[in-house]
Amino acid sequence: MWETQRLVVANVTVADAGDYAVAFGDRESARFLGSPDPGDAVEWASQIARWTAGAPKGSTDEWLNFSVRLQEFGRPLVGRLQATVHGFWAEVAWVFSSAQWRRGYATEAGRWLVAHLADRGIDTIVASVDPGNRASVGLLNRIGFSLTEIPGLVPDSYDSGDLVFALRANIQRGGQ
Ligand SMILES: CC(C)(COP(=O)(O)OP(=O)(O)OC[C@H]1O[C@@H](n2cnc3c(N)ncnc32)[C@H](O)[C@@H]1OP(=O)(O)O)[C@@H](O)C(=O)NCCC(=O)NCCS
């Protein structure tokens, strides 16, 4: 478990499923996701079990999934973070509950994720985004990602027409 100024970040577990159904049950949160979010806690439990089982046999990828909660009483769930680690680089994605948008939570959690991946030795972090997803584009810019014209590293989540953003994780952390 990790703490930022206002948030608690933890590896997702099946016990989070009920909270996921409440936080991510609306269409608006899932509008730009490649596939719709599960509709209820039972489906979420299966989804989380697949995530925590990890990448398919034979793959060297690592799947990281984090729940983001407020530090305040009851620790309400506000968002989730995903990273797929492909050796020296990783691709990331994030979803926050629409009831909690525009409070800077995704910025705070996204910065934590960048630092966490840098600490793990990840060199480059990449995200692909639907060009119409203004919120996610704004978030990536705010965290320090730059648009890459010709991506050398193509994320698994890339769909034709997506914008690809990249960030050198060690530079973001002052080259440490
Ligand atoms: C993208 C998302 C995670 C942002 O979450 P958030 O907690 O509202 O983000 P923040 O409050 O930290 O805002 C960070 C920046 O994002 C941009 N942003 C956020 N919401 C925005 C909106 N509705 N319109 C335009 N820009 C927006 C702004 O640049 C904002 O900075 P500012 O408040 O200083 O202007 C959230 O909108 C979301 O979950 N969207 C649905 C899921 C999704 O599409 N994920 C991306 C797929 S990878």
The ligand as an SDF file (V2000), in Angstrom:
LIG
                    3D

 48 50  0  0  0  0  0  0  0  0999 V2000
   -9.2120   11.1150  -17.6920 C   0  0  0  0  0  0  0  0  0  0  0  0
   -9.6420   11.0670  -16.2340 C   0  0  0  0  0  0  0  0  0  0  0  0
   -8.9180    9.8890  -15.5610 C   0  0  0  0  0  0  0  0  0  0  0  0
   -9.2590   12.3850  -15.5420 C   0  0  0  0  0  0  0  0  0  0  0  0
   -9.5950   12.2540  -14.1520 O   0  0  0  0  0  0  0  0  0  0  0  0
   -9.7090   13.5150  -13.1810 P   0  0  0  0  0  0  0  0  0  0  0  0
   -9.5160   13.0260  -11.7720 O   0  0  0  0  0  0  0  0  0  0  0  0
  -10.9340   14.2830  -13.4940 O   0  0  0  0  0  0  0  0  0  0  0  0
   -8.4280   14.3790  -13.6120 O   0  0  0  0  0  0  0  0  0  0  0  0
   -7.8180   15.6330  -12.8360 P   0  0  0  0  0  0  0  0  0  0  0  0
   -8.8520   16.2650  -11.9630 O   0  0  0  0  0  0  0  0  0  0  0  0
   -6.5400   15.2100  -12.1980 O   0  0  0  0  0  0  0  0  0  0  0  0
   -7.5590   16.6370  -14.0580 O   0  0  0  0  0  0  0  0  0  0  0  0
   -6.3100   16.6230  -14.7360 C   0  0  0  0  0  0  0  0  0  0  0  0
   -6.4170   17.3820  -16.0300 C   0  0  0  0  0  0  0  0  0  0  0  0
   -7.1380   16.6120  -16.9750 O   0  0  0  0  0  0  0  0  0  0  0  0
   -7.8530   17.4960  -17.8490 C   0  0  0  0  0  0  0  0  0  0  0  0
   -9.2740   17.2460  -17.7390 N   0  0  0  0  0  0  0  0  0  0  0  0
   -9.9150   16.5160  -16.8030 C   0  0  0  0  0  0  0  0  0  0  0  0
  -11.2280   16.4920  -17.0810 N   0  0  0  0  0  0  0  0  0  0  0  0
  -11.4160   17.2110  -18.2060 C   0  0  0  0  0  0  0  0  0  0  0  0
  -12.5320   17.5340  -19.0080 C   0  0  0  0  0  0  0  0  0  0  0  0
  -13.7660   17.1030  -18.6910 N   0  0  0  0  0  0  0  0  0  0  0  0
  -12.3500   18.2740  -20.1260 N   0  0  0  0  0  0  0  0  0  0  0  0
  -11.1280   18.7050  -20.4580 C   0  0  0  0  0  0  0  0  0  0  0  0
  -10.0200   18.4370  -19.7450 N   0  0  0  0  0  0  0  0  0  0  0  0
  -10.1630   17.6910  -18.6280 C   0  0  0  0  0  0  0  0  0  0  0  0
   -7.4990   18.9070  -17.4210 C   0  0  0  0  0  0  0  0  0  0  0  0
   -6.3510   19.3040  -18.1410 O   0  0  0  0  0  0  0  0  0  0  0  0
   -7.1650   18.6800  -15.9650 C   0  0  0  0  0  0  0  0  0  0  0  0
   -6.3420   19.6770  -15.4540 O   0  0  0  0  0  0  0  0  0  0  0  0
   -7.0490   21.0340  -14.8860 P   0  0  0  0  0  0  0  0  0  0  0  0
   -8.1220   20.6060  -13.9160 O   0  0  0  0  0  0  0  0  0  0  0  0
   -5.9040   21.7670  -14.2400 O   0  0  0  0  0  0  0  0  0  0  0  0
   -7.6150   21.7520  -16.0650 O   0  0  0  0  0  0  0  0  0  0  0  0
  -11.1800   10.8990  -16.1020 C   0  0  0  0  0  0  0  0  0  0  0  0
  -11.8100   11.8970  -16.8840 O   0  0  0  0  0  0  0  0  0  0  0  0
  -11.7000    9.5390  -16.5280 C   0  0  0  0  0  0  0  0  0  0  0  0
  -11.6830    8.5920  -15.7490 O   0  0  0  0  0  0  0  0  0  0  0  0
  -12.1940    9.4180  -17.7740 N   0  0  0  0  0  0  0  0  0  0  0  0
  -12.8170    8.1820  -18.2420 C   0  0  0  0  0  0  0  0  0  0  0  0
  -11.8220    7.0500  -18.4010 C   0  0  0  0  0  0  0  0  0  0  0  0
  -10.8570    7.3140  -19.5110 C   0  0  0  0  0  0  0  0  0  0  0  0
  -11.2500    7.7710  -20.5670 O   0  0  0  0  0  0  0  0  0  0  0  0
   -9.5980    6.9690  -19.2360 N   0  0  0  0  0  0  0  0  0  0  0  0
   -8.5690    7.1200  -20.2170 C   0  0  0  0  0  0  0  0  0  0  0  0
   -8.4010    5.8780  -20.9810 C   0  0  0  0  0  0  0  0  0  0  0  0
   -6.6680    5.5030  -20.9120 S   0  0  0  0  0  0  0  0  0  0  0  0
  1  2  1  0
  2  3  1  0
  2  4  1  0
  2 36  1  0
  4  5  1  0
  5  6  1  0
  6  7  2  0
  6  8  1  0
  6  9  1  0
  9 10  1  0
 10 11  2  0
 10 12  1  0
 10 13  1  0
 13 14  1  0
 14 15  1  0
 15 16  1  0
 15 30  1  0
 16 17  1  0
 17 18  1  0
 17 28  1  0
 18 19  1  0
 18 27  1  0
 19 20  2  0
 20 21  1  0
 21 22  1  0
 21 27  2  0
 22 23  1  0
 22 24  2  0
 24 25  1  0
 25 26  2  0
 26 27  1  0
 28 29  1  0
 28 30  1  0
 30 31  1  0
 31 32  1  0
 32 33  2  0
 32 34  1  0
 32 35  1  0
 36 37  1  0
 36 38  1  0
 38 39  2  0
 38 40  1  0
 40 41  1  0
 41 42  1  0
 42 43  1  0
 43 44  2  0
 43 45  1  0
 45 46  1  0
 46 47  1  0
 47 48  1  0
M  END
$$$$
